[in-house]
Amino acid sequence: MEGECPVCCEILDRDKEEIVKLNCGHEYHYNCIFLSYRSAISLNRYSTKRECPYCRSKGEYLELKPGLVPIKGIHQEYSNLAGNLVKVDILREKYFDPNKCQSILVSGSNRFQQCSRKPSKDATPEKNMCSLHLKNKSKNGSVYFPV
């Protein structure tokens, strides 16, 4: 198992990918452990368990990556948003990747996250969005982050 991600069984290449080492000593690709945490939370939406998928020992919060809005139970930064109504413009300014569509997703498994598409060629600096969100005329508003 040395040098292999226990989730995807691919080699852990520190030069190409970010590797996360949990307190138990197991190492994962950032995306693998992120998806594992998110999957565990979606199966039991009231749980905020972060545990090693290999040995089930207690895991720690993950570092917040650009383009991700903090997720309850995964990122420590969520505690700053919990219980608040936050304007989408503030989320864009603080968490969004400027090279991606500046629209926030309102449904699905990536709800409250930044759209991952590239901005449309027709996009303007004020509306730096993908063609789908430009066509649907995404609205600015606020997002409530539950406690």
C-alpha positions as CSV (number, residue, x, y, z in Angstrom):
1,M,0.0,0.0,0.0
2,E,3.0,2.3,0.4
3,G,2.8,5.1,-2.1
4,E,-0.7,4.3,-3.3
5,C,-4.0,6.1,-2.5
6,P,-6.3,3.7,-0.7
7,V,-9.4,5.2,-2.4
8,C,-8.5,5.1,-6.1
9,C,-5.5,2.8,-5.9
10,E,-3.4,5.2,-8.0
11,I,0.2,6.1,-7.2
12,L,0.6,9.1,-5.0
13,D,2.8,11.4,-7.0
14,R,3.7,14.5,-4.9
15,D,5.0,16.4,-7.9
16,K,1.7,16.3,-9.8
17,E,-1.0,16.2,-7.2
18,E,-1.7,17.4,-3.7
19,I,-1.5,14.7,-1.1
20,V,-3.3,14.8,2.2
21,K,-1.9,12.9,5.2
22,L,-4.4,12.2,8.0
23,N,-3.5,11.9,11.7
24,C,-3.7,8.1,11.4
25,G,-0.8,8.3,8.8
26,H,-2.8,7.3,5.8
27,E,-2.3,9.4,2.7
28,Y,-4.8,10.3,0.0
29,H,-5.1,12.4,-3.1
30,Y,-6.9,15.6,-2.0
31,N,-9.8,15.0,-4.4
32,C,-10.2,11.4,-3.2
33,I,-10.4,12.3,0.5
34,F,-12.6,15.3,-0.3
35,L,-15.1,13.1,-2.2
36,S,-15.0,10.5,0.5
37,Y,-15.9,13.1,3.2
38,R,-18.6,14.6,1.0
39,S,-20.1,11.2,0.2
40,A,-20.2,10.3,3.9
41,I,-21.9,13.6,4.7
42,S,-24.4,13.2,1.9
43,L,-25.4,9.7,3.1
44,N,-26.1,11.1,6.5
45,R,-26.8,14.8,6.1
46,Y,-26.9,15.4,9.8
47,S,-23.4,13.9,10.3
48,T,-20.2,15.9,10.2
49,K,-18.0,12.9,10.6
50,R,-14.7,13.1,9.0
51,E,-13.0,9.8,9.2
52,C,-10.2,7.9,7.4
53,P,-11.9,5.7,4.8
54,Y,-9.3,3.0,5.4
55,C,-9.1,2.7,9.2
56,R,-12.1,4.8,10.3
57,S,-10.1,6.8,12.7
58,K,-11.0,10.5,13.2
59,G,-10.0,12.7,10.3
60,E,-9.3,16.4,10.3
61,Y,-10.7,19.3,8.3
62,L,-9.4,19.8,4.8
63,E,-7.7,22.9,3.4
64,L,-10.1,25.1,1.4
65,K,-9.2,25.2,-2.3
66,P,-9.8,28.1,-4.7
67,G,-13.2,27.8,-6.4
68,L,-14.7,26.0,-3.4
69,V,-17.2,27.5,-1.0
70,P,-16.7,26.0,2.5
71,I,-18.7,22.8,3.1
72,K,-20.1,21.9,6.5
73,G,-18.1,19.1,8.1
74,I,-15.3,19.3,5.6
75,H,-13.8,22.8,5.9
76,Q,-13.1,24.7,9.1
77,E,-14.0,27.9,7.3
78,Y,-17.6,26.9,7.3
79,S,-18.0,27.9,10.9
80,N,-17.5,31.5,9.8
81,L,-20.6,31.2,7.5
82,A,-22.8,29.0,9.6
83,G,-26.2,30.6,10.5
84,N,-25.6,33.5,8.1
85,L,-27.3,34.8,5.0
86,V,-24.3,35.6,2.7
87,K,-24.5,37.6,-0.5
88,V,-23.3,35.8,-3.6
89,D,-21.1,38.8,-4.5
90,I,-19.2,38.3,-1.2
91,L,-18.8,34.5,-1.9
92,R,-17.5,35.4,-5.4
93,E,-15.0,37.8,-4.1
94,K,-13.7,35.6,-1.3
95,Y,-13.9,32.0,-2.6
96,F,-14.4,31.9,-6.4
97,D,-11.7,31.1,-9.0
98,P,-11.7,34.1,-11.3
99,N,-10.9,31.9,-14.3
100,K,-14.2,30.0,-14.1
101,C,-17.8,30.9,-14.5
102,Q,-18.9,33.3,-11.7
103,S,-22.3,31.7,-11.1
104,I,-23.2,29.8,-8.0
105,L,-25.0,26.4,-8.4
106,V,-28.3,26.3,-6.7
107,S,-29.2,22.5,-6.9
108,G,-27.6,19.1,-7.2
109,S,-24.6,17.6,-5.4
110,N,-22.5,20.7,-5.9
111,R,-25.1,23.0,-4.5
112,F,-23.7,26.4,-3.3
113,Q,-20.4,25.8,-5.2
114,Q,-19.0,27.7,-8.1
115,C,-19.8,26.5,-11.6
116,S,-16.7,24.7,-13.0
117,R,-17.1,25.8,-16.6
118,K,-15.0,28.3,-18.4
119,P,-16.5,31.7,-19.1
120,S,-18.2,32.2,-22.4
121,K,-16.5,34.1,-25.2
122,D,-19.5,36.4,-25.1
123,A,-19.0,37.1,-21.4
124,T,-18.4,40.6,-20.3
125,P,-16.3,41.6,-17.2
126,E,-19.6,42.3,-15.3
127,K,-21.1,39.0,-16.3
128,N,-18.1,36.6,-16.5
129,M,-20.2,33.4,-16.8
130,C,-20.5,30.3,-19.0
131,S,-22.9,30.3,-21.9
132,L,-25.5,28.3,-19.9
133,H,-25.6,30.8,-17.0
134,L,-25.5,33.8,-19.4
135,K,-28.5,32.4,-21.2
136,N,-30.4,31.7,-18.0
137,K,-29.6,35.1,-16.6
138,S,-28.3,33.9,-13.3
139,K,-29.4,36.2,-10.5
140,N,-27.4,37.7,-7.7
141,G,-28.9,37.0,-4.3
142,S,-28.0,35.5,-1.0
143,V,-27.3,32.0,0.3
144,Y,-28.1,30.8,3.7
145,F,-25.6,28.5,5.4
146,P,-27.3,26.3,8.0
147,V,-25.8,25.7,11.4
